[in-house]
Amino acid sequence: MSVESKHKCLTCGRVFPEGQGIIIKIAGETLEFHSSKCFAKFARDLLSRLPQDEIKGYIKKIREEYEEIIEQKRKLKSKKIA
């Protein structure tokens, strides 16, 4: 395995191969996480440090989008049973 296909977790420092873990490219940064637990830790820290008044609208919008998706899935399941 070549050096280019190795990644290092941002939160725990563990090295992991290409195809494993979570890799996110955002705002010109590449964020590499060994596991979903490592990503969740980073996300909690990031969200707790962001100005709440700036992210409140985004949280509300994303929550509404997910609630709509869940409702659509629920309706599809109920139509199949009937």
Helices and strands as residue ranges (DSSP letters): G 3-5, E 6-8, E 15-17, E 22-26, E 29-33, H 36-49, H 52-81
